[in-house]
Structures are given as structure tokens and as C-alpha cells.
Amino acid sequence: MSEFAVELRNVVKRFITPEGHEMVAVDHVNLQIRHGEFFSLLGPSGCGKTTSLRMIAGFELPSEGEVLIDGQPQGKKPPYMRPVNTVFQNYALFQHMTVFENVAFGLEMEKVPKEEIRRRVGEALEMVKLSGMERRRPRQLSGGQQQRVALARALVKRPKVLLLDEPLGALDLKLRKEMQLELKALQKEVGITFIFVTHDQEEALTMSDRIAVMNQGKVLQIGSPMEIYERPNNRFVADFIGETNFVEGEVRSMEGEWAQIYIPAWGRELSGRAGPGLQVGQKAWLSIRPEKIRLLDEPRVNESIQGRILDVSYVGADTRLFLEVSGVRLKVWEQNRLSSLEATHFYRAGDAVYLALFRENVLILRRE
Amino acid sequence: MLRTLRENRPLQGFLLILPTLVFMVGLLIIPLMLTLVVSFGRRSPDGGVIFTFSLENYLRLLGYERNCPSGEAVCFNPLYLQILWRSITLAFNTTVLVIVLAYPLAYYIARAPARWRTALLFMVLVPMWTNFVIRVYAWMMILRKEGVINLALGWVAHQLGIPFQPLEMLYTPGAVLVGMVYEFLPFMILPIYTSLEKIDLSMYEAAADLGANPWRTFLRVTLPLSMPGVVAGTILVFVPVMGTFVVSDLLGGRQVVLVGNLIQRQFLDARDAPFGSAASLVLMVMTLIVTYFYTRKFGFGEEIIAA
């Protein structure tokens, strides 16, 4: 067994658009996906995540670079010779076959004996909780059930790697959340490497061991959900995953992992964790998550900054405040820790507040 | 008046189907009833119809003949049964050949780049702008003794120094088969194309992903998913081939007589409308029976007809 389940080495994919222009869908991507890992490719539509997945499956061939599965270079191998299976976005179930026949199809192609096919299809359907549905047609199933058939059909082949192309995209929110947990549990149970393509950041954070965030054909950051959320290494990642406030500034000094940033709008310097590639004198972003800003009623802390509440929205678990701080707008999310119906217990539009931006919560990111 | 119409939904519906209804009743139902009535009649000596109720025409089709050469009152003459059988086998052979020829072409067009498809389909339809009969005549030019094929073969033989005897191709069952296949090919290509074109590309990808090579993908996925097109095409080809007489008349001469020719001759040459009517109805019933069993097994290909 080689070190990685899947490896992409300097993979480039170019397309010619119908207008005759060349388009780089995947731009020198390097990925090393470990055995048994739940790995997500996350990014907005058109970022190259699906194309990357399709190159692993063999539906597309790289223009440059190499795809390795379990250490084996795949070259121009067609999909039917690769030890991976795919769960398609639209499920791509065979409408002319029953559930049983759909799941059995891949095993028949391997010429597995009939008895064994029956046993393994039974097990696969049990695993996705569809026992008893063997004789139904895909059309007679709900979206969630079709999703499970697609999953069983791919898993029954015991692939080295399972590729999932936005498999939950067509499900409603509640079912989607259920399936996220179920899929994660299933992956732990079978121990197969999952490569999961999604544009839903919350989904990626919930399910993945590691995430690769992609934009415009490039991988911007690879890391655990925690790393991606707490230590985004550029503005795109910070913005795409969760919500973030950005304030323009300039790097004044750096010391170890900390940097000082001067914010012209506020006429003061603030301290924060230095992002990668930061240099003194450079323009930079002060970046802080809305839930990481502390609100104070009085200027108790030295560093506190005065602001005014423009708008308040109560969303149950927390209250979302929109502040104006010397010409800069900031989002702040305050958890509603105390149960109350008293309006005065909540912040109101027009109130003056003081903000504390603790340096542990502040990231200073390069401005490209 | 207009107000009543606006509020009366059943009346609206009736008015919408009225033109078609008049057309169908006047030109299909009533003539069919007349045919049925006439088929039980008898030919008068001057070629008119004597209305009675006699099964004689039907018995004659089944082979019971009066005034036999042997002098017996009734004898068995399989002539008409042979004609019926020939028509069915020809329709069957034509349909099979048309499927074999149409499928690869439809497949090719369906998988061609989108911008080429319209042009290719257009080329399939272009011959249909020419009159049906003229296209059959063209085949006579190709197949006859001094026709294109024989001229070409003769020239080749002459170049090679081989003695050449022109092939007798016109007025053979083969010529009729070729003509039929040619005439009805587009009616198979179009529905098969439609059904192939509707297959989502992800179906092919899913099959390949699960380990099916292109050939097995074709057998297990493409072919079954395109069956509605084949079924619709089969009905569109089999039914008219059973009834046409122009192709067999021109390319088969007196050698290849089909039910269609029989009916035509009864009405025009023999002036035996009752017998012609009986033959028409037998043809219709035969076609209905075959279609009935076929559609019961495979359906109508309604997905395609609806598309």
C-alpha cells in the first residue's frame, strides 16, 4: 500500500470554450489524500473542484500532470479500469433497472458469482437502510432513497476511493443534515477514502477530516476544518468559509507570529496573528470573525474602540449586530446566553458600544 | 351567445375536437363501415356491388375457391394466403433491416457534437422532399438491366477482361425489400435518435464508473434505454410496409404481389369491390393483431411519440 490513496501532481486541465477561448479549469493542483480520510474539495461553482474529481474518476484526462491512485499513475486509463467509484450529483441511477439490478450492475461487470452478488447487494442495501426496496424502480423512490441507492451501488464494489460529487445537493435542508451525519458515520464504518466535492462550507466543516479550498482552478489552502476556519491563510478562504469582517490597514511591525497593523480609519494600531507572506510596510487586511468580537458597555479594556449599533437582528441562538465604527462597518454576533423577554436586556439600534478586538482573535492577512 | 361559450367548458372542448371529429367520422369511420358492408356483398356482372350477407369473399381469401379447374365445386387454392404471408414476412424483414441500418446512424447523430446534429438530421430528411414514387423510380434506374449497378459492374468486368452477364435485380423480391428499406429508413432513424439523444451523459459515465467497457455499456444501458425509440420506429415502419403497393408494383412487377397490390387490382383491374374490401379488412385486422401483441410486449414507445 502506498502512502497516499490519491495523489494529484501538478495537474492542469484546459478546456476550449465554445467561443474558442482557452480556459484553465484546474491550475497546477497538488493534492495528497491519505488512506481512510474524509477529504473535501470546497469552493464556489467553477472553481475546478468537480473537474478535479472527474480526473480522478477518469471521465476527464489531465492536460498536464499526473493522477495517482494508491501509488499507481493512472495515465489514460478509462474509468472502467480505475479502482474508484463515483456517487453522481444527479445520482445517475439506471431507470430501466430495479434497485437490486442497479446495485448488482458493478459486480456483474466484475463477473462476481451470482450467489455472492446476491449476498453483497443485500449487505450494501442493508448498510444504507434500503432492505426490502430491491424490486422498486428508481422513479418510485424519494430523493433521499435514490441517494442511498447511488451510494450502495458505488460502495458494493469496495473501491479504494469513493468519489462524491455534491451528492447531497438535491436534498432539502433537513434531509441533507441527516445524510451528512449518516454519510460520515458510514465512512468511518467502511474505512474507505472519501473524496467529497461540495460548495457548502458548513457541510465541508461538519464532515471532513481535511478540506482543500479551491478558487479559480487553484487550491488555496488545505487543512482540518478547524485550521481552515480559525487560521485561513488568505482573504478568499476567510470570506468563503463562515463570515468575516475585513478592515483595511498597513503592517507596521512584526514579531514572531504577531504583527501590528495600522488602521487609518481608526487612526490606531492593533495587534493580531500574522498570516503567511506578510511583510512590514505592506497593505494588509485586519480580519476577525463576527462571533470573536467582544462587546462592552463601557471602555474597560485599554484597546476598546467605540462604535454605534446600526441594526439588530434577533435570530434565536444569537443576536446579529451591525455596527459602524468610525466609518467602518462591522458584523458582531452575540450569543443570547440569558433567557429574557425584556427588550432592554438586548442591544438596540442607536446604542453606543465598545468593542474589544483581542489579538488572539485577530488575523492579519496579506492584501493581493 | 359568446358568453355561453365562455362559460361552457364542455362546449369549448367539443368545439376544439369538432374539426378532427368531422374529418375522422367522414373520412375514416364511415368509409370503414361501407367497406365492411361491401365486403359481405357480391360482384355484379357489370362490376357493381350486390349487397347481400355472404362470407364468400373471406373464404376465398382463406383458400376456398369455387369453379375449380378440376371441376369440383370447392377446392383449396393457397394463392391469397401466400400473398398475405409474403406481406407479413416482407414487413418483418424490412423492419429488421431498417433497425439494423438506422440504429448505428441514429447513434452516430445523437453522439455527434450538438452543432452538427441539426445538419445531419436535415440530411436524413432531405430525400423525403422528393415524391415517394419518384424515389422508387430512381431505384428502377439503379437496379434494371441497363441500370447504374450493371453498367458499373460491366465496366469493371470489361477492364478485368472477365465475361459479364448483367444481373437480374429488378422485379425480384430483393428489389422490393431494398426499396422498402430505403423508403422507410427515416421513420426509424428519427425516433431512435430522439430516444438516444434523451439519454443523460451521466448514464454512460455511471456505467463506465461501475466497470462496464463501451460494449457492455451499450448492451446494458444504451440499448435498453433507447428501446422506446426502436418500438416507436417499428410501428411506424411495419404498419405502412404491410399496406403499400407502389414499391412492390414498380420494383416487383408481377413477380412480387403483396396484399396492397391485391387490393389495388381488385378495385381497379378486376372491378371486384367486395373482394377488395374483404382483403382490405383482413389486412387491417392482421396489422392490428401483430401491433397488438407487439405493443403488449414492448409498449408503444409512447415516451418517444410524446416527445
Interface residues (C-beta under 8 A of the other chain):
Chain A: A57 G58 F59 P78 P79 Y80 V84 N85 T86 F88 N90 A92 L93 F94 Q95 H96 F105 G106 M109 E110 R153 A154 K157
Chain B: D200 S202 M203 E205 A206 A207 A208 D209 L210 G211 A212 N213 R216 R220 V221 P224 L225
